[in-house]
Amino acid sequence: MSKMIESESDLDKVLSECSRIFVLFYASWCPFSQRFLPIFEKYTKNDEKDFCRVLTDEIESCEEDYSIDVVPTVIFFKNGKIAKRLDGIAGEGLNEKQFVEMIDSCGKSKDPT
């Protein structure tokens, strides 16, 4: 299971320590986030250190800090900076195909097994 980020300082620490990391920003109240979470977790099984998640209900400042208008949104950070992002689509969210394409475009193995 991916690491749950509990505060802004936790996120800052993770971003400074990890050279490459996928961060899922999601909300407990959002059905699209709840539908996407198991897909995200499926790809963390073999490489938990490269994936973490932020519950925006708990750290609302992240939405402004990272220009998140729709949840779920996945941002790939490289050396602490945004390298690629996959923004959710209003009324649709995200799907596995979109996420696999993002993982592949970031040079990460997409095999969840």
C-alpha positions, 0 to 999 in steps of 0.5 A: 500500500502506498504511503499516506502523507499526513501533513504538508511537512511530510509531503515536503520531506518525501519530495526532498528525499525521493528522486522520483515519486508519483503522488495521488491527490484524492478526496474521501467524499469524491466517488471518482477518487474512491473508484481510482484509489484501488487502481493506484494501489495496484501499481504500488505493490512492487514499488511502494517507495515510488508512490504516495497519496495525499487526502486533500480533505486533510491537507487542503493547502495542497490543492492550491499549492499544486493547482489541483482543480479536480480530484483525483489527480496524480502528479509525478515529481522528479527531484522535487519538481513537477515533471508530469501530471494527470489531472482528473476530468470533472464528472469522470475522474481517472481510469487505469489506461490513463494511469498506465500511460502516465507511468510508462511515459515517466519511464516506470515499469507498468507491470502491477504484479 
